Amino acid sequence: MGFTYLAFAYMMALILTAILIFFAIWHVIAFDELKNDQKNPIEQCNTLNPLVLPEYFGHAIMVLLILFGGDLITFVLNLPILIYNFKKYINRPILSKTGIYDPTLVMNGDILSRETNEGWIKLAFYMVSFFYYLYSFISTLISSN
């Protein structure tokens, strides 16, 4: 049983995707609490903003590892969300700290709805990706014999 670089990349993708699933769940719960007035927007933004860059870097590292492993199909499947995250961070409101959530804007109904939907979409994407990476990891290990 050979352990190739691509198998290592998929193993790291599994670990990073599990972390990204946690971030997406946290995102959905946080915006649901905000929508139901269980927390104020300043607390939520102070909780969510520190998680933005680790999420984006984790996804970027995962995509780069898979690209260096030579799996272009997986790279192309991950490219839209990577570009979306990059554009979203570049076009973020001007804040004193890193992050993308502004407490004065996040209570806007359209923004709150969009962020909630984004959390659900990312959660679905990461869940499907997790099982795809698991399948790819196992098939890479089997085919390297």
N, C-alpha and C positions, 0 to 999 in steps of 0.2 A: 504494500500500500504506500504509494508515494504522496508526499505532502508538497504540493506545488505552491508557487506564489499566488496563483489564482485561488487556491483553496484557502490560503491565509487571508487573502482579501475578502473572500466570502465569510470567513469566520469573524473577521473584524467588522464586516458589514452587519452580521447578525447581532453582535454586541452593540454596535452603534445604533442600529435600528431599534433594539429593545429600549435603549436610552431615549431615542427620539419618540417612541411610542409613549413613554412616560411623560415627556414634555408636551406632547399633543393632548394627552388626557388632562394634564395640569392646565393647559390652555383652555380646553373646553369647560372644565369645572370652574375656572376663574371667571370666565365670561358669563357662565350661567349664574354664578353668585352675584356678579355685577348686575345682570339683567333682573334678578329677583331682589335687588336692594339688600343683600346680606352683607356686603362690604362696600366701603366707599372707593371711588375711583383712584384716589391717591395711593391707598394701600395696595390695590390691585396692580397698578402700574409699577409701584416699587417692588412688588413680588415678581411680576412678569418680565420687566425690562432686563434684569440680570440673566435671564434664561435665553434671550434672543441670540446673542452671539455664540454661546455654546451650541445651540441648536444648528445655527447656520454653519459653523465650523465643523461640527460633527458630520453633517450631511456632505459638506464639501470634501472632507477627508475621505469619507466612504466612497464618494464618486471618483476621486482621484486614485484611490487604491484599486478600484475596479478597472479604471481606464488603463493604469499601468499594468494590470493583469492581462489586458488585451481583450476584455469582453465589451465590445462596442455596443451590443444590443442593450445591455444593462446600463451602460453609460448614456445612451440615447433616451432610455426610459426615465432616467433620473434627471436629465438635462432641463426639462421644463420647470420643475420645481426649484432647481438650483438657480436658474435665471430669474424666476419669480422672487425668490428670497433675496437675491442680489439687488434687483430693481426696487423691492420694497425697502431694503435698508438704505439704498442710495436716496430714495425719495421720502425718507422719514421726516417728521417734523423736527425743527431745531430744538434740542433738549440740552440740559446741562450735563446729563449723564448719557451713557450709551443705552441704546434701546430704541424701540419704535412706537411705544405707546405713550401718548400724551394724556394726562388726567383730564384736561379741559375738553378734549375732543372725543374721548372714548365713550362718554355717555350719550353721544349723538346716536339716535336710533339706527341710522343707516350704517354707521361705523360699527356699532355693537353687533348688529345682525351680520355684517360682512365678516367680522373677526370670529364670530361664533361658527359661521359656515366654513371659514378657512380652517378652523381647528378640527371640525368634523372631517373635512376633505383630507387634511394632512394625516389625521388618525387612520382613515381608511387606506390612504396611500401607503403609510408605513406598515400597516397590518398586512396588506397584500405583499408588500416588498419583503417583509420578514419571512413569509412562507416561500416566496420566490427565491430568496437568498438561501434558505434552508435546503430547498430542492437543488439549487445550483451547487451548493457546498457538497451535498451528498453525491450528486452526479459527477462532480469534478474529482472527488476522492475515488469513486468507483472506476471512472474512465482513466485514471492515472496509473492503474495497474498494468 
